[in-house]
Amino acid sequence: MNIGQAARRSGVSAKTIRYYEEIGLIPAAVRTGAGYRDYGEAEIETLRFIQRARSLGFSVKDVGGLLALWRDRSRASADVRRIARDHVLAVEQKIAELEGMRRTLVALIDRCHGDDRPDCPILDGLSDSCCH
């Protein structure tokens, strides 16, 4: 199947498929006599794997490691678990950062009267270091 069909079947855009080939995340597709990329079921399955991992927020680098482990039937599940655990820690750190941002924004909004006066505690809070 061509790249457009592969994109539809895998949920990965054609542009992203080309990018994954370019960076070596997936091998370059076999080419037809006319020079078009030709994908089979194995490539679609790999692209779906990548799409699922990326949708969970794994970096391209981590996806490369997960792909290598996915293909290696003699892998240790501990290696896969470590990558997933490290990712959860990074997600938890990002959540904590986002919660801090939310608290700061809510505090600034609560201090704002939201009327016709020009004074704005939100802008004041953004301009000084009190809320970092």
C-alpha positions in Angstrom: 0.0 0.0 0.0 1.2 3.6 -0.6 2.0 6.1 2.0 -1.5 7.7 2.0 -3.1 4.3 2.6 -0.5 3.5 5.3 -1.2 6.8 7.0 -5.0 6.2 7.1 -4.6 2.6 8.4 -2.0 3.5 11.0 -3.3 6.9 12.2 0.1 8.4 11.5 0.3 11.2 8.9 2.3 10.7 5.7 4.5 13.6 6.7 5.2 12.0 10.1 5.9 8.6 8.4 8.5 10.3 6.2 10.0 12.0 9.3 10.2 8.6 11.2 12.0 7.1 8.2 14.4 10.2 8.0 15.4 9.9 11.6 15.8 6.1 11.4 12.9 5.3 13.8 11.5 3.0 11.1 13.4 1.6 8.2 13.0 3.2 4.8 10.1 1.7 3.0 10.5 -0.6 0.1 10.0 1.3 -3.2 7.9 0.2 -6.1 9.3 0.2 -9.7 7.9 3.7 -10.0 9.7 4.8 -6.9 6.7 5.0 -4.6 6.9 3.8 -1.0 5.2 0.5 -0.4 4.1 -0.6 3.0 2.9 -3.9 4.3 1.0 -5.1 7.4 4.2 -5.3 9.5 5.0 -1.6 8.8 1.4 -0.7 9.7 1.6 -2.6 12.9 4.9 -0.8 13.7 3.4 2.6 12.9 0.4 1.8 15.2 2.8 0.8 18.0 4.6 4.1 17.6 1.4 6.1 17.5 0.2 4.5 20.7 3.5 5.1 22.4 3.6 8.7 21.2 0.0 9.3 22.3 1.1 8.3 25.8 3.8 11.0 25.6 6.9 8.9 25.1 9.7 10.8 23.4 10.8 9.7 20.0 14.0 8.4 21.7 12.1 6.3 24.2 9.9 5.0 21.4 13.0 3.9 19.6 14.0 1.9 22.7 10.6 0.5 23.1 10.5 -0.6 19.5 13.8 -2.4 19.9 12.5 -4.2 23.0 9.2 -4.9 21.2 11.1 -6.6 18.4 13.5 -8.5 20.7 11.7 -11.6 21.9 14.5 -12.3 24.4 14.1 -9.0 26.1 13.8 -8.6 29.8 10.5 -7.1 30.8 12.4 -5.2 33.5 13.9 -3.1 30.7 10.4 -2.2 29.4 9.2 -1.5 32.9 12.1 0.8 33.6 11.3 2.9 30.6 7.6 3.1 31.5 8.4 3.9 35.1 10.8 6.7 34.2 8.1 8.1 31.9 5.5 8.0 34.7 8.0 10.0 36.9 8.4 12.6 34.1 4.6 12.8 33.7 4.1 13.3 37.4 6.8 16.0 37.5 5.0 17.8 34.6 1.6 17.4 36.4 3.2 19.0 39.5 4.5 21.9 37.3 1.1 22.4 35.7 -0.7 22.3 39.1 1.7 25.0 40.3 1.0 27.1 37.2 -2.7 26.6 37.8 -2.5 27.7 41.4 -0.6 30.8 40.4 -3.1 31.7 37.7 -6.1 31.1 40.0 -4.5 33.3 42.7 -3.9 36.1 40.1 -7.4 35.8 38.7 -8.9 35.9 42.2 -7.0 39.2 42.9 -8.3 40.8 39.7 -11.5 42.9 40.0 -12.3 42.4 36.4 -13.9 45.8 36.0 -13.2 49.0 34.1 -10.2 50.1 36.3 -6.8 50.0 34.7 -5.0 48.4 37.6 -4.6 44.7 36.9 -3.2 42.3 39.5 -2.7 39.7 36.8 -0.4 41.9 34.8 1.3 43.1 38.0 1.8 39.4 39.0 3.3 38.6 35.6 5.7 41.5 35.7 7.3 40.8 39.1 8.9 37.8 40.7 6.4 37.2 43.5 4.7 34.4 41.8 7.5 32.2 40.4 
